[in-house]
Amino acid sequence: MFTIEHEFDSTVITLVDEGETPLQEDVVINSFAECVTIEQYDARTDRVNRITLSPEQLRDLAAALDLPEGVYQLREVPEQEQ
């Protein structure tokens, strides 16, 4: 299950684990114009862990989910070559 909320300066997506137990804590994704943050509470340390990705890193992550093992570099294709 997930929720999507549009805030003033970001879009907030919350992923709720509904799988087999033990369940993981919710994952909160904040999408800003300049970056994306991914947060998850860690009960062992009583802290929220945060990862910040640039838009380019997020693009690469999305592409990597559908590619086989290897090393890749995504490049912008000029309009004329498309």
C-alpha positions as CSV (number, residue, x, y, z in Angstrom):
1,M,0.0,0.0,0.0
2,F,1.2,3.5,-0.6
3,T,-0.1,7.1,-0.3
4,I,0.7,10.2,-2.3
5,E,0.3,13.7,-0.9
6,H,1.1,17.0,-2.7
7,E,2.6,19.6,-0.3
8,F,3.5,23.2,-1.1
9,D,7.1,22.4,-2.2
10,S,7.2,18.6,-2.6
11,T,5.3,15.4,-3.3
12,V,5.3,13.0,-0.4
13,I,5.0,9.2,-1.1
14,T,4.7,6.8,1.8
15,L,5.3,3.1,1.2
16,V,3.6,0.8,3.8
17,D,4.9,-2.8,4.1
18,E,2.0,-5.2,3.9
19,G,4.1,-8.3,3.2
20,E,4.9,-11.3,5.4
21,T,5.9,-10.6,8.9
22,P,8.2,-9.3,10.2
23,L,7.1,-6.1,8.5
24,Q,9.5,-3.2,7.7
25,E,8.9,0.4,8.8
26,D,7.2,2.8,6.4
27,V,9.4,4.4,3.8
28,V,8.8,8.1,3.1
29,I,9.9,9.6,-0.2
30,N,10.0,13.4,-0.5
31,S,10.3,14.6,-4.1
32,F,11.6,18.2,-4.3
33,A,12.6,20.1,-7.5
34,E,16.3,19.8,-6.6
35,C,16.5,16.4,-4.9
36,V,14.6,13.4,-3.6
37,T,14.9,12.2,0.0
38,I,14.1,8.7,1.2
39,E,13.5,8.2,4.9
40,Q,12.9,5.2,7.1
41,Y,12.7,4.9,10.9
42,D,15.2,2.4,12.5
43,A,13.8,1.0,15.8
44,R,17.2,-0.4,16.7
45,T,18.8,3.0,16.9
46,D,15.6,5.1,17.5
47,R,16.6,7.3,14.5
48,V,15.3,8.1,11.1
49,N,17.8,7.2,8.3
50,R,17.8,9.6,5.3
51,I,19.3,9.2,1.8
52,T,19.3,12.2,-0.6
53,L,19.4,11.6,-4.3
54,S,19.9,14.1,-7.1
55,P,17.4,14.0,-10.0
56,E,20.2,12.3,-12.1
57,Q,20.7,9.6,-9.4
58,L,17.0,8.9,-9.3
59,R,16.9,8.6,-13.1
60,D,19.8,6.2,-13.0
61,L,18.1,4.1,-10.2
62,A,14.9,3.9,-12.2
63,A,16.8,2.7,-15.3
64,A,18.9,0.2,-13.3
65,L,15.9,-1.6,-12.0
66,D,15.3,-3.0,-15.6
67,L,18.8,-3.6,-16.7
68,P,21.1,-6.7,-16.4
69,E,24.4,-6.8,-14.5
70,G,26.9,-4.3,-15.9
71,V,28.3,-0.8,-15.9
72,Y,26.1,1.9,-17.6
73,Q,26.1,5.6,-18.3
74,L,22.9,7.3,-19.4
75,R,23.3,10.1,-21.9
76,E,20.8,12.7,-23.1
77,V,20.0,12.3,-26.8
78,P,19.6,15.6,-28.7
79,E,16.1,16.2,-30.1
80,Q,17.3,15.8,-33.7
81,E,18.6,12.2,-33.1
82,Q,15.4,10.9,-31.5
